[in-house]
Amino acid sequence: MKLLVGIIIGSVLGVALVLLFVPATFRVATDFLSLQVSSPRVISRLIEDAEIPANGFADQLSTVIAASNRYNADSIARNREHVGAILKRKLRKPTPESGSVGYFYTHGVGADHQAPVEFAIAKPKRCELIALWHTHGAEASDRHYFSPEDVRSADDLDVPIYMTNFTGRLKVYKPGQRKIGYRRVSRDGSLPMPRGAANGKLLSHTDGSSIRIRTKHAKSAVAAAQ
C-alpha cells in the first residue's frame, strides 16, 4: 500500500472534504470530482451504514477490528487489498454512552491481484485521522509483514498502521518501531523481508488471547450472494 503525502480540499454535494494522499509525486486536482475522473487512485471514503453504530465505535481498536472483520474474507477470496483510515470525529450530539467523540473508518478497495494499492482518503470536517488499516489479500509468503510502503505510509503521517491477512491475525506497526535494515528471512520462515519492511506487533485481547479476524464469509452472506 502506498500513501501520497499531501492534502486536497474539495466539495462534493456541499460536503467539505479533505483528501489525504495515501510516494511523493502527484498532481493536485482542483476538486474532488475532477480527481475521481482523472486519477486511477483508490478513494477511501467514510462508511456510514447499518453496520456502523450511529455515534461510531467506542475506540480505535474496536473500529479496526470491525473494518477488518467486514472486508478480510473478501480480500482473501479475491486476492485484493482493502484499505482505509481510522477517523476520530467530534459528535454533534454527545451522549452519556458515547461521550463527545466517535470512531469511524473509511474504506476503499484495489483491483484483484493488485499490490501495492495507491489511495487517497476522503476526510470530512470534524474528523481527525488517527490510524490506517488494510488487508493483505490471499495466502502468500510475503503477506505476513508490513511492506516498506506500509511502513513509509505510517511514518509519513505519524500514525499507526494495522494489518490483517489470510491467517486472521491482526498486527500493528507504529512509527519508530524496529524496521528491517537488510534482507533476511522472517521469523515465520517466509521469503526474505525486504529492507524497510517491519514485523510489527501481534495484537491480543486484554485477557492475553490473540485477536482473530474473519477469514471466510459467513454462510448466510455466501448464500445471499449466490
ZIRA-V917619 format. One record per pair of residues at least 6 apart in sequence whose C-alpha atoms are under 7 Angstrom apart, sorted by the first residue. I is the first residue (numbers start at 0). J is the second residue. D is the distance in Angstrom with one decimal. If there is no record, write none. Layout:
BEGIN
i = {I | I}
j = {J | J}
d = {D | D}
END
This chain:
BEGIN
i = {0 | 0 | 0 | 0 | 0 | 0 | 1 | 1 | 1 | 1 | 1 | 1 | 1 | 1 | 1 | 2 | 2 | 2 | 2 | 2 | 2 | 3 | 3 | 3 | 3 | 4 | 4 | 4 | 4 | 4 | 4 | 5 | 5 | 6 | 6 | 6 | 6 | 7 | 7 | 7 | 8 | 8 | 8 | 8 | 9 | 9 | 9 | 9 | 9 | 10 | 10 | 10 | 11 | 15 | 15 | 16 | 16 | 16 | 16 | 17 | 17 | 17 | 18 | 18 | 18 | 18 | 19 | 19 | 19 | 20 | 20 | 20 | 21 | 21 | 21 | 21 | 21 | 28 | 40 | 40 | 40 | 41 | 41 | 41 | 41 | 41 | 41 | 42 | 42 | 42 | 42 | 42 | 43 | 43 | 43 | 43 | 43 | 43 | 43 | 43 | 43 | 44 | 44 | 44 | 44 | 44 | 45 | 45 | 45 | 45 | 46 | 46 | 46 | 54 | 54 | 55 | 55 | 55 | 56 | 56 | 56 | 56 | 57 | 57 | 57 | 58 | 59 | 62 | 62 | 62 | 63 | 66 | 67 | 67 | 68 | 68 | 70 | 71 | 71 | 71 | 72 | 72 | 72 | 72 | 74 | 74 | 74 | 74 | 74 | 75 | 75 | 75 | 76 | 77 | 78 | 78 | 78 | 78 | 79 | 79 | 79 | 79 | 79 | 79 | 80 | 80 | 80 | 80 | 80 | 80 | 81 | 81 | 81 | 81 | 81 | 81 | 82 | 82 | 82 | 82 | 82 | 82 | 83 | 83 | 83 | 83 | 83 | 83 | 83 | 84 | 84 | 84 | 84 | 84 | 84 | 85 | 85 | 85 | 85 | 85 | 85 | 85 | 85 | 86 | 86 | 86 | 86 | 86 | 86 | 86 | 87 | 87 | 87 | 87 | 87 | 87 | 87 | 87 | 88 | 88 | 88 | 88 | 88 | 88 | 89 | 89 | 89 | 89 | 89 | 90 | 90 | 90 | 93 | 109 | 129 | 130 | 130 | 130 | 131 | 131 | 131 | 132 | 132 | 132 | 133 | 133 | 133 | 134 | 134 | 134 | 135 | 135 | 135 | 136 | 136 | 137 | 138 | 140 | 140 | 141 | 141 | 142 | 144 | 144 | 144 | 145 | 145 | 145 | 145 | 146 | 146 | 147 | 147 | 150 | 153 | 153 | 153 | 154 | 157 | 158 | 158 | 159 | 159 | 159 | 159 | 160 | 160 | 160 | 161 | 161 | 161 | 162 | 162 | 162 | 163 | 163 | 165 | 167 | 167 | 167 | 167 | 168 | 168 | 168 | 169 | 169 | 169 | 169 | 169 | 170 | 170 | 170 | 170 | 171 | 171 | 171 | 172 | 172 | 177 | 178 | 178 | 178 | 179 | 179 | 179 | 179 | 180 | 180 | 181 | 181 | 182 | 182 | 182 | 182 | 183 | 183 | 184 | 184 | 184 | 185 | 185 | 202 | 202 | 203 | 203 | 204}
j = {114 | 115 | 116 | 117 | 148 | 149 | 21 | 22 | 115 | 116 | 117 | 118 | 148 | 149 | 152 | 20 | 21 | 22 | 117 | 118 | 152 | 20 | 21 | 22 | 23 | 19 | 20 | 21 | 22 | 23 | 155 | 19 | 20 | 17 | 18 | 19 | 20 | 17 | 18 | 19 | 16 | 17 | 18 | 30 | 15 | 16 | 17 | 30 | 31 | 16 | 30 | 31 | 31 | 123 | 124 | 121 | 122 | 123 | 124 | 121 | 122 | 123 | 119 | 120 | 121 | 122 | 119 | 120 | 121 | 118 | 119 | 120 | 117 | 118 | 119 | 120 | 152 | 34 | 117 | 118 | 119 | 107 | 108 | 109 | 117 | 118 | 119 | 107 | 118 | 119 | 120 | 121 | 82 | 83 | 105 | 106 | 107 | 118 | 119 | 120 | 121 | 105 | 106 | 107 | 120 | 121 | 104 | 105 | 106 | 121 | 104 | 105 | 106 | 97 | 101 | 101 | 102 | 103 | 62 | 101 | 102 | 103 | 97 | 101 | 102 | 102 | 102 | 102 | 103 | 104 | 132 | 104 | 163 | 212 | 212 | 213 | 81 | 134 | 213 | 214 | 213 | 214 | 215 | 216 | 80 | 81 | 134 | 136 | 137 | 136 | 137 | 165 | 137 | 111 | 111 | 112 | 136 | 137 | 109 | 110 | 111 | 112 | 113 | 136 | 108 | 109 | 133 | 134 | 135 | 136 | 106 | 107 | 108 | 109 | 133 | 134 | 106 | 107 | 108 | 132 | 133 | 134 | 104 | 105 | 106 | 107 | 131 | 132 | 133 | 104 | 105 | 128 | 130 | 131 | 132 | 102 | 103 | 104 | 105 | 128 | 129 | 130 | 131 | 102 | 103 | 104 | 126 | 127 | 128 | 129 | 100 | 101 | 102 | 103 | 126 | 127 | 128 | 129 | 100 | 101 | 102 | 125 | 126 | 127 | 99 | 100 | 101 | 125 | 126 | 99 | 100 | 101 | 99 | 116 | 158 | 158 | 159 | 160 | 159 | 160 | 161 | 160 | 161 | 162 | 161 | 162 | 163 | 162 | 163 | 164 | 142 | 163 | 164 | 164 | 165 | 165 | 165 | 189 | 190 | 189 | 190 | 164 | 196 | 197 | 198 | 196 | 197 | 198 | 199 | 196 | 197 | 195 | 196 | 196 | 159 | 160 | 174 | 174 | 174 | 173 | 174 | 171 | 172 | 173 | 174 | 171 | 172 | 173 | 170 | 171 | 172 | 169 | 170 | 171 | 169 | 170 | 214 | 211 | 212 | 213 | 214 | 210 | 211 | 212 | 201 | 202 | 210 | 211 | 212 | 199 | 200 | 201 | 202 | 199 | 200 | 201 | 199 | 200 | 197 | 195 | 196 | 197 | 194 | 195 | 196 | 197 | 194 | 195 | 193 | 194 | 191 | 192 | 193 | 194 | 191 | 192 | 190 | 191 | 192 | 191 | 192 | 209 | 210 | 209 | 210 | 210}
d = {6.8 | 4.4 | 4.5 | 5.9 | 5.7 | 5.6 | 5.8 | 6.7 | 6.5 | 6.0 | 4.7 | 6.8 | 5.3 | 6.5 | 6.3 | 5.6 | 2.6 | 6.3 | 6.2 | 6.4 | 5.2 | 4.1 | 4.2 | 5.0 | 5.6 | 6.8 | 5.2 | 6.2 | 7.0 | 6.5 | 7.0 | 5.7 | 5.2 | 6.5 | 5.4 | 4.8 | 6.4 | 5.6 | 4.9 | 6.7 | 5.8 | 4.5 | 6.2 | 6.9 | 6.2 | 5.5 | 6.5 | 4.7 | 5.1 | 5.9 | 6.7 | 6.3 | 6.8 | 6.1 | 6.4 | 6.0 | 5.4 | 4.5 | 6.4 | 5.6 | 4.8 | 6.2 | 6.0 | 5.1 | 4.6 | 6.0 | 5.5 | 5.0 | 6.8 | 6.5 | 4.4 | 6.4 | 6.5 | 5.1 | 4.9 | 6.7 | 6.9 | 5.5 | 5.6 | 5.0 | 6.7 | 6.1 | 6.7 | 6.6 | 6.4 | 4.4 | 6.2 | 5.8 | 5.7 | 5.0 | 5.9 | 6.8 | 7.0 | 5.6 | 5.5 | 4.6 | 4.1 | 6.8 | 6.0 | 4.8 | 6.0 | 4.7 | 5.3 | 6.5 | 6.4 | 5.2 | 5.9 | 4.0 | 6.5 | 7.0 | 6.2 | 5.5 | 6.6 | 6.7 | 5.5 | 4.6 | 4.9 | 5.5 | 5.8 | 5.8 | 4.9 | 6.4 | 6.7 | 6.3 | 6.4 | 6.0 | 6.4 | 6.5 | 6.4 | 6.7 | 6.7 | 6.9 | 6.8 | 6.6 | 5.4 | 5.2 | 6.7 | 6.0 | 6.4 | 6.0 | 6.2 | 4.5 | 4.7 | 5.6 | 5.7 | 6.6 | 6.6 | 4.7 | 6.7 | 4.6 | 4.1 | 6.0 | 6.5 | 5.9 | 5.6 | 5.4 | 4.3 | 4.6 | 5.9 | 6.0 | 4.6 | 5.4 | 6.2 | 4.9 | 5.9 | 5.5 | 6.8 | 5.3 | 5.5 | 5.4 | 6.9 | 5.8 | 4.4 | 6.4 | 5.5 | 5.4 | 5.7 | 5.3 | 6.1 | 6.0 | 4.3 | 6.7 | 6.6 | 4.9 | 4.6 | 6.1 | 5.9 | 5.4 | 6.3 | 5.6 | 5.3 | 6.7 | 5.7 | 4.3 | 5.9 | 7.0 | 5.8 | 4.6 | 6.6 | 6.1 | 5.8 | 5.0 | 5.8 | 5.7 | 5.2 | 5.9 | 5.8 | 5.4 | 4.7 | 5.8 | 6.6 | 5.9 | 4.7 | 6.5 | 5.4 | 5.1 | 6.5 | 6.8 | 5.5 | 5.4 | 6.3 | 5.6 | 4.3 | 6.3 | 5.9 | 4.5 | 6.6 | 5.9 | 6.9 | 5.5 | 5.3 | 6.5 | 4.5 | 6.0 | 5.9 | 5.1 | 5.1 | 5.8 | 6.3 | 4.5 | 6.1 | 5.4 | 4.5 | 5.8 | 6.3 | 5.1 | 6.8 | 5.5 | 5.0 | 5.7 | 5.9 | 6.4 | 4.9 | 6.4 | 6.8 | 5.9 | 5.5 | 4.9 | 5.9 | 6.5 | 6.2 | 6.6 | 6.9 | 5.9 | 4.9 | 5.6 | 5.1 | 6.1 | 6.9 | 4.7 | 6.8 | 4.8 | 4.4 | 6.5 | 5.7 | 5.8 | 6.1 | 5.0 | 6.0 | 6.7 | 6.6 | 6.7 | 5.7 | 4.3 | 6.4 | 5.7 | 5.4 | 6.5 | 5.7 | 4.4 | 6.5 | 5.9 | 5.3 | 6.3 | 4.7 | 6.4 | 6.2 | 5.3 | 4.4 | 5.9 | 5.7 | 6.4 | 5.4 | 6.1 | 6.1 | 5.8 | 6.3 | 6.9 | 6.9 | 6.1 | 5.3 | 4.4 | 5.5 | 5.3 | 5.3 | 6.7 | 4.4 | 6.4 | 6.7 | 5.6 | 5.7 | 4.7 | 5.3 | 5.2 | 5.5 | 5.9 | 5.2 | 6.1 | 6.8 | 4.7 | 5.7 | 5.4 | 4.9 | 5.4 | 4.6 | 5.5 | 5.8 | 4.1 | 6.0 | 6.2 | 6.1 | 6.3 | 6.2 | 4.2 | 5.0 | 6.0}
END
